[in-house]
Structures are given as C-alpha cells and as structure tokens.
C-alpha cells in the first residue's frame, strides 16, 4: 500500500523538487530579484517579525496599501529561521513555483493525459520567461498564482466528487489569495458568479438549497476579509479605497503613453499577452470560440471557466491600465500561464506540425521575455541606489 501511494506521488514530487531547486539557484546566481517591491515586501516581513503586528498595522506609512499575507508569511519564516528576509522570499517563491507545477500535472491527469504527458505539461512552465523570472524573485506573483490555481483545482474536485473538504480547501485558497493581491478580488467575483450560474442552471432541484449554502460558505471568508480591509483603509486614510488613492498618486500613470488612450492601451495589452503567455493564451480564446454547439454542458467544463476568467481579466487589465491603476506590467497576466498550458495540452497538443510550431514560438518568446527581465535588472543595478 505504501509502495503504491509512493508510486502515485513519485513524479509529482520529483517535479516539485526540481522546480524549487531550479528557481532558488536561478535567483541566487542571476540575482533576478531587482524590483523595489521585492525588497520592500521582504523588509516589511522583517518589520512584522522584529517590531510586532501592532506596530506594523498601526504605524501607517503605507502599510494599508499592500495586502498583508506575504509580509505575515515572511515575518513568520524570519521569526523561525533568522536568515536574510529576501532569501526567504526567494525560497518561498520557488516553493510556490514547484506547487504550481504539481497542480498543472494534476489537472492534466484529471483531463485524461498520461503521467508522462502531464509531466511534460509541467515542464512547459519553463518556456515562459517572465514566469520563470518572477518565480525566482521575492515577489508575490508565484504565491498568488499557486493560490489561484489551487482554488480552481479544488473547486473542480468539489464539483467532481461533492467533497466538502475540497470546497473548504478552495475557500481557504481564495481567502489567502484575497489577502495577497488585489487581482484576487476580481477572481473571487468571477468565480462566485460562475458558481451561481452553474447553480441556477442545475436541474437537480432537490439539492438547490444545499448548493446555495455551499456557494455562500465558499465566498464568505474572503468577503469578510475584504470588508475588514476596507474598514482598515477607512481608519487609516478616511477612505475605504485608500489603497487605490495611494497607488494612483504614486505610480506615475499620467506619464504613460497608454493612459486615457484606447489605441495604445490595446497595443500594450497585446504586447503583454505575448510577453507573459507566449502564444498559448490562444488556446483559452479557442475554448470560448467553441462555446456554440458543444455537446457537453457548458457548466460542467472547467476549461470554459478558464476561458471566461481569462477574457474577463483581460478586459479588467486593459481598463485598469487605461484609468491609471495599472502600469501595464506583463507579470500581472502570469495567472494564466498554468491555465493556458492546461487548455493547450488537454485540447490541442497532438502529433501535428502546428502544435510543435506553437510550442517553438512560445520558447522563443519566453527567451525574449527572460532576457528583457535580465536587462531591466542590469539597468536597475547600473542606476545605483
């Protein structure tokens, strides 16, 4: 029995270890942690550990802006290990990258792919240059992607098996996610909307009430936190959207060519899509194109939710750039790296030239994106403190 269980987890465990080690070594050798956010977030974690939660949340010099989970996590790790906070952030990010690789493999196994092809799908993560770069940095991206994917996977398990344990894990992943990045607030609304749609379309009237309660149980912890965070902003800044006001006042959006310009915004979004997702995002667009005439019920296919999340988020991303809330970093689209791999492998990857051409194109774009990250790092170092 023990041997059988080990055989099931052997390859996923190997993928996890390899991804983690690779990203840690990459971060150390190439020193890819170059953005100010990585240093600021890690040092805030250090402050949590050394000055206490009370000081951190009441001191008020911008702490209300950045959601707290990453800082609390780094602070807890520093309290236990007492080693460099940025190194802790890099290792944490690498561990999350390993977790994402395992979830990609698990999703592909659910869609009927063999173990070897599922592992190949995990390894495709290495063809995305921005994803590889940010997974080696002391940034929130890798953790955020892991929580997003974990939420979707365990929701899939819940709808597949009816397991309340899976629903609980999905709810916890969503809660941690909305305490990590503001994009998660958008995902919560979209996922909750899809759950309500599925519930409304359900033909099983016997369990309608139970299904509604389950949706509420999934959403409630995340909603409670968001409410508390808005209250915290109100207490610190006299505005529930104090974090947004601070970002708009400090991100220099008015100097960006896409600000209030539809044409440049669309050009920037398309460029970011290719730099962050290569060509694989087209597989999600194809899922939506196939909505008409599907033999399987739409609400039963998680890949349709992937496509809807992607389409909605791209519009949200474009709108946030146009209005100045987002400076158009490709890293903000990295949530869809694992999802685009899953849709590509489970629906498109066959032994035909177009699939291999698409993969080769993705690798080339990934190298360009990674080189761009390194160049940005070099310019940052040369600019001095």
N, C-alpha and C positions, 0 to 999 in steps of 0.2 A: 504493500500500500504506500509506504514511504517512498519507495523507488518510483512508483507510478506518478505520485504527486511531484517528485523532483523532475521527472521527465517532462511534465507539463510546463514547468516554470523555467527549465534549464535555458532555453534560447532567449525568452524574455529577460531573464536575469543577466545573461551574457550581454544582451543589447544595452540594458540599463547600465551595467558596469563600464562597458566600452564608451558609451556616450558621455558618462560622467567624467571618466578619466581624460578623454579627449578634450572636453571643454575646459577642464581645470588646467591641463597642460597648455592649451591654446591661450587662455587668459594670462597665464604666468609668462610664457615665452614671448608672446607678441604684445603683452601689456595692452590688451584691447579695451580695458576699462579707461575710457578717455572722457566721457561726458560728465559734466558737472553734477548731473543728477545722481550718478553712481556714488560720487564722493559725499554729496550732501545727504543722501538717504542712509548711507552706511554710518556717517558720523552722527546722524540723528539716532540711529540704533545704539551707538556708543553712549549718547547722552541719556537715552532711556535706561541703560544699564548702570551708569555712574551717578546720575542725578535723580533718578526715580520718575515714576509715571506722573506724580503730582506736579513736579516741576515741568515736565515735558508738555503736558496738556494745558497748564495754566500760564506758562511763560509767554506764549502768544506771538512770537516773532515769525509768523508764517506757518507754524505747525498745523494750524487748522486747514491749510491748503492741501497738504498731501495726506491721502488716506493712510491709516496707521499700521496696517497689518505687517508690511515689510519691515518697518522700523522696530515694531514689537518683536518680530521674529529674530532680527539681527541682534537686538538687545538681549533677548533670552539666550541666544547662542554665545554672545560675548560673555555674559554672566557665568556661563558654564565653562567656556574654553579659554577665555582671556587671551585670545590671539587677535591679530590685525582685523579690524572690522570690515575692511574692503575685501580681504582674502575670504572672510566668512561669507560675504555677499557673493563673491565669485563661485565659491564651492556650492552654496545654496542654489544659485542659478544653474550650475552644471547638474546638480542632482535633479532639479526640475526638468531639465532637458532630457535626462535619462528616463524620467517618468513619462514624459510626452511620447518618447519613442516606444515605450511599452504599451501605452494606450493606443497608439496608431496600429501596432501589431494586433492588439486585442480586438479593435474594431474590425480590422480586415479579416480576422478569423471568424468573427460574427457574420461577415458577409460571404463566408464560404471559401475564402482563399486558403491555400495550403500553408503550412508553417513556414516553408522557405520563402514563399511569395510575400507573406505577412512581414517577415524579417526584412525582405528587400524593400518593402514599403517604408519601414522604419529607417532604413539606411538612406532612403531618398531625402530625408531631412537634411543630409549633408550637402545636397545640391542647392540649398537656399542660403546664399552668402550672408544676408542680413540676419537670418535666423541663427546661423552658426555663430556669428559675431556677437550678437546680443545675449546668446545663451552662455557665453563665457564671461559676461560682464556682471558687475554687482548692481544690476538693474532689476526692475520689477517685471520686465517682459516675460521672461522664462517662467516665473512663478504664475503670472497671470494666464499665460497660455495653458499651463498644466491644469489650473483650476477650472478654466473654461471647458477644456476637453474632458476633464473628469466629470464635470456636471452633466455634459451631454451623454457621456458613456453610461453613467449610472441611471440617467433618465431612460435611455434605451433599454437598459436591463430591467428597469421598473415596468415599462410598457410590455416588455417581452415576457416577464415572469410574474408581475404583480407583487414583487418583493418590496415590502415596506422598508427593509434595510437599504435597498438600493435607492429608494426615494429619499431616505434620510441622508445617505452619503451625498446624493446630488444636491440636497438642500444645504448641507454643510459646505460643500464646494462652492455653491453660489454665495453663501454668506461670507466666506473668506475672500471670495473674488470681489464682492462689492465693498469690502474693506481694504482692497489693494489698489484698484484702478477704477476711474470713473466710467470707462467704457463698459465695465461690467453692469452698470446701472441700465445702460441701453440693452444689453443682452438679457438682463432679467425681464425687462418689459416684453421683449420679443419672444423669449421662451415661454413666459407666462401666457402671452397671447396665443401662441401655438397650442399650448396645453388646453386653454379654454375652447379653442376651435375644435380640437380633437374631441374634447368632452361634449361639445354641442352637437357634433356630427355622429357621436356614438349612438348605436341602435339598441344598446343594452340598457333599457330604462330601469331595470332592477337595481343597478349599481350607480345610477346617476348621482344620487346624493353623496354616496361614499366617494365617488370620483371627484366631486367638487371639494369635499373636505380635504382630499389628498392634495389637490392643487393649492388650496389655502395653506396647508401645512408646509408645502414646498416653498412658497413665496414668503410666508410670514417672517421668519428670522431675518431675511435680507431686507424686507420692508422696514422692520423695526430698527435695524441698524441705520438705514438711510435716514429715517426720521430723527434718530438721535444725533446723527452727524449734522443735519440741517439745524437742529437746535443748538449744537455746539458752535456752529458758524454764527448763528444769531447772537449767542452770548459773547463771542469774541469780536464780532465786527458790526453788530446791529443789522445784519442782513443774512438771511438763510442761504444766500448764494455768495457768501463772502469769498469762497474759494475761486469762484468764477470771476469775480470782480478783480481779485488779485492777479490771476493769470492774464486777464485782458490788459491789466495795467503794466505788466512786466514782460510780456513775450514779444514786444516789438512788431506786432502783427501789421501795423499800418505801413511798415516799410516793405512788406512782402508784395510781389507783383500780382499774386492771385487774390489779394484782399479786395472784396467787393467787385471782382472781375470774373464773370462766368466763364469766359473763354480760357483764361489762364488757369482757373480752378480745375476745369475739365482736363486740360493738358497735364497739370501736376498730378491729378488723381490717376490718370492712365500711366504716367511715368512711375508713380509709387507702386502701382499694382504690379508692374513688370519687375521692378527692383526688389520688391518684397516677396512676391508669389511666383515669379517667373512666368511661365505660360500655363501653369496648372490651374490657375483660377478659372480658366475657360471651361474646365470640367464641371465646376459648380454652376456656371451660366448655362451649360448644356442641360443640367438637371432641370432647371426652370423651363427651358425650351421644350422639354419632353412632358411637361405637365398635361398637355392636351392628349387625350386618347390613351392614357395609361390604364393598363388592365388591373394593376394593383391599386387599392385605395390610397389616395394621396396621404391621408393622415397616418398611414401605417409605415411610411418610409422615412426613416431618419435623414436620409440624404436630401429629401425635399426640404426639411428644416434647415440643413446645412446651406442649401441654395438661398432660401428665404432670409436666413441670418446674414449671409454674405451680401445679398442685394440691398437689404435694409441698412446694413452697416456702411456700405459704400456711399449711399445717399447721406447718411449721418456724417460720415467722414468729410465728404465734399461740402456739406452745409457748414460744418464746424470750421473748415478752412476759410470758406467764403466770408463767414461772420467774424473771423479773427480768433476764435477759441483754440484753434489748432494750427501749428506752423507747418503742417504737411510732412511730418517725418514718415518715411516708409515703414519704420518699426511699428507704427500704430495699426498696420494691416497684418502683422505677423500672426494674429489669432487664426488666420485662415490657411496657414502653411500646412499643419497636420490635416485639416479638413479637406484641403484641395488634394492632398496625397490620397486620402481615403476614397474620395469620389473618383479620382483618376484610376487608382488601382482596382477598385471594385466594379468599375463600369466601363473603362476604356482600354486598359492596358492589355492588349492582345498581341499575338505574334504577327504584327504587320508594320510596315515601314513608318507610318505616320506616328505611331506611339513612340518609337525609338527616336525619331526626329524631334518630337516634342520634348523628350527627356534630354536629348543632347542640347537643344536650345535652352532648356532650363539650367543645365550645368554651366553653360557659357554665361548666361545672365547672372547666375549665382556667383561666379568668379568675379564678374564686373562689380557686383554689389559688395562683395567682400573686400575687393581692392579699394572701392570707394570708402568703405569704413576705415581701412588702414590709413588711407590718405588723409581723411578727416582727423584721425588720431595724430598723425605726424604734424599736421598744420597746427593742431591744438598744442602739442609739445613745443613746437618752434615759437609759438606766440608768447611763451613764458607765462608766469603766474599772473 
